[in-house]
């Protein structure tokens, strides 16, 4: 869109919105959420101009709670947007993408952590959180070897009294490890740990004994490569308020050599939802299925198992007539599956649904029961009851729905949040055609095509 009055194509809509909010301050006080359009990157100067423009928009909204759709990388250098957000006392959620800093990288070649961040960088990052007394959701993600040292982690988290939902991702063992995990705040309700090489099965077992773990109701462990199933057993057993659990990893957590176990191997009296995705075949799926059969999960109502290649977990759930979705025939994986994939050990919900549906269809080909109706010794009718996959009377629903509508991924991930490629290359966006009848003609209503935004709720990460 181009407005001649501004003589520029850059950020016209944002500038018009900013002018409106500045002129109508009563209206600005009611703004709780701002959705920023995906802005095209054009080098350092353009990126800084984007940040400054959005920062000025944030400063015009004194009661802002959420900034949605724009998550720039923070490289431990001052920018106006981070400062503007730090002055909003009612901010309820924030996403940090910690990027690489050249000064920190240079120090890492000469010394070992801690001490890679200088005093100014540490104080600046901590100061950003000083006014966030209402912040309840925080994401901390390392982007391309970004560094956030251990003591900064702990000081940051303990400065947020309202923090309830925390996601930590992609930091190395020098930044976040078992010791850091044991020192998390006691107020957490939701916790997601993803791609953290410093977190071990021992640290998770010890974490289950801490006071911080006792208030957690939702726990997600993504790509932590937990080696032993005893760590998972301890978490499910000791987290008395846990009702939602997600485990996604490639290796199968096994029973340690020489360890004596009894059924159920893993159990939870209050767990209601479980996402169990262990890619490599092993005893993990067998142990979970046996634990369910042994009554280890009396409150479980939903089980999502995308890597249930042999159908063991499907067998312990309530039978379903159909698992595939109507849209599956339009999936990109449809042709690959039809031609026969040489390696089925991939995380693809379409493939998982097709395999589950094949098991159902194969079971239907065999008559499980035959009912014969006789009258005076003469057979009148014969009814064949087709076979099925599952356990009749089970309260557990077998779920293979996508984490994000329209996706083939079982769980929501950071690319779903920060990837703006769809907005930059729209196919079915808005061009202003709805206003084509305007008497001023096409020059008045026409604008560049814009992607139809689909909001991503941060709570879906937990």
C-alpha positions in Angstrom: 0.0 0.0 0.0 1.3 3.5 -0.9 0.0 6.7 0.6 1.3 9.8 -1.3 1.1 12.0 1.8 3.9 10.0 3.4 5.9 9.6 0.1 7.1 6.1 1.2 6.1 2.5 1.0 7.8 1.5 4.3 5.5 0.7 7.2 2.6 3.0 6.1 0.0 1.0 8.0 2.0 0.9 11.1 2.6 4.7 10.9 -1.1 5.4 10.4 -1.9 3.2 13.4 0.8 4.9 15.5 -0.6 8.3 14.6 -4.1 7.3 15.6 -3.0 5.9 18.9 -1.0 9.0 19.7 -3.9 11.3 18.9 -6.5 9.2 20.7 -4.8 8.3 24.0 -8.0 7.0 25.6 -8.2 4.4 22.8 -4.5 3.6 23.2 -5.1 2.7 26.9 -7.5 -0.1 25.8 -5.0 -1.8 23.5 -3.9 -5.1 25.0 -2.4 -6.9 22.0 -0.6 -5.8 18.8 -0.2 -8.1 15.8 2.7 -6.9 13.7 2.9 -7.9 10.0 5.9 -9.8 8.9 8.3 -7.2 7.6 10.7 -7.9 4.8 14.4 -8.0 5.9 16.6 -5.7 3.9 19.9 -5.6 5.7 21.0 -4.2 9.1 19.7 -0.7 8.4 16.2 -1.9 7.4 16.0 -4.3 10.3 16.9 -1.5 12.8 14.3 0.7 11.2 11.7 -2.0 11.6 12.6 -2.3 15.3 12.4 1.4 15.8 9.0 1.7 14.2 7.5 -1.1 16.2 9.1 0.2 19.4 7.3 3.6 18.8 4.0 1.7 18.4 4.6 -0.2 21.7 5.4 3.0 23.5 2.0 4.4 22.4 0.2 1.6 24.2 0.7 2.0 28.0 -1.3 -1.2 28.9 0.1 -3.5 26.3 0.1 -7.2 27.3 1.2 -9.0 24.1 3.2 -8.3 21.0 2.3 -11.0 18.5 3.8 -12.1 15.2 7.2 -10.4 15.5 10.0 -12.0 17.4 13.4 -10.5 16.4 16.7 -12.0 17.5 18.3 -10.3 20.5 22.1 -10.3 20.2 23.0 -8.6 23.6 23.1 -5.2 22.0 20.7 -2.4 22.8 17.6 -2.0 20.6 14.6 0.2 21.1 12.1 -2.5 20.8 13.4 -4.5 23.7 13.6 -1.3 25.8 10.1 -0.3 24.8 8.7 -3.7 25.9 10.6 -3.6 29.2 8.7 -0.4 30.1 5.3 -2.1 29.7 4.4 -3.2 33.3 1.4 -5.3 32.2 3.2 -7.4 29.6 2.0 -11.0 30.1 4.2 -12.9 27.6 7.5 -12.6 25.9 9.7 -14.6 23.5 13.5 -14.2 23.7 15.5 -15.4 20.7 19.1 -15.1 22.0 21.4 -14.6 19.0 25.1 -14.7 18.6 27.2 -11.8 19.8 30.6 -11.2 18.2 32.2 -10.0 21.4 31.0 -13.0 23.3 32.2 -15.3 20.5 35.6 -13.7 20.6 35.9 -14.2 24.4 34.8 -17.8 24.1 38.0 -18.5 22.1 40.2 -17.2 24.9 38.4 -18.3 28.1 35.9 -20.8 29.4 32.5 -19.9 30.9 31.3 -18.3 33.1 32.3 -14.7 32.3 31.6 -14.7 28.6 29.0 -12.0 29.0 30.5 -8.7 30.3 28.9 -6.7 33.1 27.1 -4.3 30.7 25.5 -7.1 28.7 24.3 -9.0 31.8 23.0 -5.8 33.6 21.1 -4.7 30.4 19.4 -8.1 30.0 18.4 -8.3 33.7 17.1 -4.7 33.6 14.7 -5.6 30.9 12.8 -7.8 33.3 12.7 -5.3 36.2 9.2 -4.0 35.5 7.5 -7.2 34.3 5.6 -8.0 37.5 2.7 -9.5 35.5 4.7 -11.6 33.0 3.3 -15.1 33.2 4.7 -16.7 30.0 8.4 -16.6 29.0 10.3 -18.3 26.2 14.1 -18.4 26.2 15.6 -19.9 23.0 19.1 -19.9 21.8 19.3 -18.9 18.1 22.5 -19.9 16.3 24.8 -20.4 19.3 23.3 -17.6 21.4 24.7 -17.4 25.0 22.8 -16.7 28.2 24.9 -17.7 31.1 23.8 -19.8 34.1 23.6 -17.1 36.7 21.8 -14.8 34.3 19.2 -17.5 33.8 18.5 -17.9 37.4 18.5 -14.2 38.2 16.1 -13.5 35.3 13.6 -16.2 36.3 13.5 -15.2 39.9 12.8 -11.6 39.1 9.4 -12.6 37.6 6.9 -13.1 40.5 4.0 -14.0 38.2 5.9 -16.5 36.0 3.8 -19.6 35.4 4.7 -20.9 31.9 8.4 -21.4 30.9 10.0 -22.7 27.8 13.8 -23.2 27.5 15.3 -24.4 24.2 18.6 -25.0 22.4 21.1 -23.8 25.0 24.4 -25.7 25.5 25.5 -27.4 28.8 27.5 -24.3 29.9 24.3 -22.2 30.0 21.7 -24.6 31.2 22.4 -27.9 33.0 21.1 -30.2 35.7 22.1 -27.7 38.4 20.2 -24.9 36.7 17.1 -27.2 36.4 17.1 -27.8 40.2 17.0 -24.0 40.9 13.9 -23.1 38.8 11.2 -21.0 40.5 8.6 -22.7 42.7 5.7 -21.0 40.9 5.8 -22.8 37.6 2.7 -24.5 36.2 4.0 -25.4 32.7 7.5 -26.3 31.7 9.0 -27.2 28.3 12.6 -28.3 28.0 13.9 -28.7 24.4 17.3 -29.6 22.9 19.2 -29.1 26.1 22.4 -31.2 26.1 23.2 -30.3 29.7 20.0 -31.9 31.0 20.4 -35.6 31.8 18.2 -38.4 33.1 19.9 -38.0 36.5 19.0 -34.3 36.6 15.4 -35.0 35.7 15.1 -37.6 38.5 16.5 -35.1 41.0 14.3 -32.4 39.7 11.2 -34.5 40.5 12.2 -34.3 44.2 12.5 -30.5 44.2 9.8 -28.1 45.4 9.8 -26.4 42.0 8.4 -29.6 40.4 5.5 -30.0 42.7 3.4 -27.2 41.2 3.9 -28.3 37.5 0.7 -29.4 35.7 2.1 -29.6 32.2 5.6 -30.9 31.3 7.1 -31.3 27.8 10.5 -33.0 27.2 11.6 -32.5 23.6 14.8 -34.1 22.2 16.5 -34.6 25.5 17.5 -38.2 24.7 16.6 -39.6 28.0 18.5 -42.9 28.4 16.6 -44.7 31.1 12.9 -45.0 31.7 13.4 -44.7 35.4 13.7 -40.9 35.0 10.3 -40.7 33.3 8.8 -43.0 36.0 10.1 -40.8 38.8 8.6 -37.6 37.1 5.2 -39.2 36.6 5.1 -40.7 40.0 6.3 -37.6 42.0 4.6 -34.8 40.2 1.3 -35.1 41.9 -0.4 -32.2 39.9 0.8 -33.3 36.5 -2.1 -33.8 34.1 -0.4 -33.3 30.7 2.9 -34.9 29.6 4.8 -34.8 26.3 7.9 -36.9 25.5 9.5 -36.5 22.0 12.9 -38.1 21.3 14.7 -40.4 18.9 16.2 -43.0 21.3 14.1 -45.4 23.3 14.4 -45.0 27.1 15.2 -48.4 28.4 15.3 -50.2 31.8 18.8 -50.0 33.2 20.9 -53.2 33.4 20.4 -55.0 36.6 17.4 -52.8 37.6 14.5 -54.7 39.1 11.1 -53.4 37.9 7.5 -54.4 38.5 4.4 -53.6 36.5 3.3 -50.9 36.0 6.8 -49.7 35.0 5.5 -46.1 34.7 2.4 -44.8 36.3 0.5 -41.7 37.2 -2.8 -41.5 39.0 -3.8 -38.0 37.7 -2.3 -37.8 34.2 -5.0 -37.0 31.6 -3.1 -36.4 28.4 0.1 -38.1 27.1 2.0 -37.4 23.9 4.5 -40.3 23.6 6.7 -40.1 20.5 9.8 -42.4 20.6 11.1 -42.7 17.1 13.6 -45.6 17.4 12.0 -49.0 18.1 12.7 -50.4 21.6 11.0 -51.5 24.8 9.6 -48.0 25.6 6.3 -48.5 23.7 6.0 -52.0 25.2 6.5 -50.8 28.7 4.0 -48.0 28.3 1.4 -50.4 26.8 1.9 -52.9 29.6 1.7 -50.2 32.2 -1.6 -49.0 30.8 -2.9 -52.6 30.9 -1.8 -52.9 34.5 -3.9 -49.9 35.6 -1.0 -47.5 35.8 -3.0 -44.6 34.2 -6.6 -44.6 35.6 -7.2 -40.9 34.6 -5.6 -41.0 31.1 -8.1 -39.9 28.5 -6.0 -39.1 25.4 -2.9 -40.8 24.1 -1.0 -39.4 21.0 1.6 -41.8 19.7 2.9 -40.9 16.2 5.7 -43.5 16.3 3.5 -46.4 17.3 4.8 -48.4 14.3 3.6 -51.8 15.5 0.3 -50.7 16.9 0.9 -51.7 20.5 -0.3 -48.5 21.9 -3.3 -48.4 19.6 -4.3 -51.8 21.0 -4.8 -50.5 24.5 -6.9 -47.5 23.4 -10.6 -47.4 22.6 -11.3 -48.8 19.1 -11.8 -46.3 16.3 -13.5 -46.8 13.0 -11.4 -44.2 11.2 -8.2 -42.5 12.0 -7.3 -40.7 8.7 -8.6 -37.2 8.2 -10.5 -36.1 5.1 -7.7 -33.7 4.1 -5.1 -36.5 4.1 -5.5 -37.2 0.4 -4.2 -33.7 -0.3 -1.1 -34.2 1.9 2.3 -34.0 0.3 3.1 -37.3 1.8 0.2 -39.1 0.1 2.1 -40.0 -3.0 5.2 -41.0 -1.1 3.2 -43.4 1.1 1.3 -44.8 -1.9 4.5 -45.6 -3.7 5.9 -47.2 -0.6 8.5 -45.5 1.6 11.7 -47.4 2.2 12.1 -46.0 5.6 9.0 -45.5 7.8 10.9 -44.3 10.8 10.0 -40.7 10.2 7.9 -38.2 12.2 5.0 -37.6 9.8 1.5 -37.6 11.1 0.1 -38.5 7.7 2.2 -41.7 7.6 1.2 -42.5 11.2 -2.5 -42.1 10.4 -2.2 -44.2 7.2 -0.4 -47.0 9.1 -3.0 -47.0 11.9 -5.9 -47.0 9.4 -4.3 -50.0 7.6 -4.2 -51.9 10.8 -7.9 -51.1 11.3 -8.8 -52.2 7.7 -6.8 -55.4 8.0 -8.5 -56.3 11.2 -11.9 -55.8 9.5 -11.1 -58.5 7.0 -11.3 -61.1 9.7 -14.5 -62.0 11.5 -13.9 -61.8 15.2 -17.4 -63.2 16.2 -20.0 -65.1 14.4 -23.6 -64.9 15.6 -26.0 -67.6 14.4 -29.7 -67.2 14.8 -31.6 -70.5 14.9 -35.3 -71.2 15.0 -36.6 -74.7 15.6 -33.1 -76.0 14.8 -33.1 -74.2 11.5 -30.4 -71.5 10.9 -32.3 -68.3 10.0 -29.5 -65.7 9.9 -25.7 -65.5 10.3 -24.0 -62.3 11.4 -20.2 -61.8 11.2 -18.8 -59.3 13.6 -15.8 -57.7 12.0 -12.5 -57.4 13.8 -11.1 -54.2 15.3 -8.0 -52.7 16.8 -8.2 -51.6 20.4 -9.7 -52.5 23.8 -13.4 -52.3 24.3 -14.2 -50.4 27.5 -11.0 -48.4 27.5 -11.3 -44.8 28.4 -8.3 -43.7 26.3 -8.8 -42.1 23.0 -6.1 -42.7 20.3 -5.2 -39.3 18.9 -3.1 -38.5 15.8 -4.3 -35.0 15.1 -1.7 -32.3 14.1 -0.2 -29.9 16.7 -1.0 -27.0 14.3 -4.0 -27.2 12.0 -3.0 -28.0 8.4 0.4 -29.4 9.5 1.9 -32.9 9.3 3.8 -32.3 12.6 2.6 -33.9 15.7 3.7 -31.1 18.0 4.1 -27.4 17.7 7.7 -26.1 17.3 9.5 -22.8 17.1 9.3 -22.6 13.2 5.6 -22.5 13.6 5.9 -19.4 15.7 8.7 -17.4 14.1 8.7 -18.5 10.5 7.1 -15.8 8.4 7.7 -17.3 5.0 3.9 -17.7 4.5 3.3 -14.0 5.1 6.1 -13.0 2.8 4.8 -15.3 0.0 1.0 -15.4 0.2 -1.2 -17.6 -2.0 -4.6 -16.7 -0.8 -4.1 -13.4 0.9 -6.1 -10.2 0.9 -5.6 -7.6 -1.9 -8.4 -5.2 -0.9 -10.9 -6.7 -3.5 -13.7 -6.6 -0.9 -13.7 -2.8 -1.3 -13.5 -2.8 -5.1 -16.8 -0.9 -5.5 -15.3 2.2 -3.9 -16.0 5.2 -6.2 -12.4 6.4 -6.0 -11.3 3.4 -8.1 -8.6 0.8 -7.9 -5.8 3.2 -6.7 -7.8 3.8 -3.6 -8.6 0.2 -2.4 -5.8 -1.9 -4.0 -2.8 -3.0 -1.9 -0.1 -5.6 -1.9 -1.3 -9.1 -1.1 -1.2 -9.9 2.6 -1.2 -13.3 4.1 -4.3 -14.3 6.1 -2.8 -14.5 9.6 -3.4 -17.6 11.7 -2.6 -16.9 15.4 -0.4 -19.2 17.3 -1.2 -19.4 21.0 1.9 -19.8 23.1 0.0 -22.1 25.5 -0.1 -24.8 22.8 3.7 -25.3 23.3 3.1 -26.9 26.7 
